[in-house]
Amino acid sequence: MIEFITADDLADSSVSVDEKAVKRANLYVERFLSKLGVPATLFPELKDNPHLKELAKVYALYVSVVDYYTGNGNESEYNEKIKAYKELLKNTEDSITLEALGLTDTTPTTGYASFPIRRG
């Protein structure tokens, strides 16, 4: 498992994050990269990517909030906070593309296509 973040990266957060949440976050980022089609051999090269670090941090915070509030049986009381972290997680995921990770050729390609031209 590649460590995109450590517990020290979240030391100043407003949510208490344990090692278990950090481990889950690192695994989540690896799964996310796999879904994007990134080969596992490239994971070590992407370890310091700021987009992936942010994704891991947000996921660790989300998991910690869900575990804390649902573990006490008061999930309805803090449902808005959980929803906010879930939305932040989704927005962070949506912002990460292969282009953002620098894994695609940045030169634009021009393709040619043909189509029939018809009159009115």
Secondary structure, DSSP 4 states (H G I P E B T S, - for coil): ---S--GGGGTTSSS---HHHHHHHHHHHHHHHHHHT--GGGGGGGTT-HHHHHHHHHHHHHHHHHHHHHHTT-TTTTHHHHHHHHHHHHHHHHH--TTTTT-S--S-------------
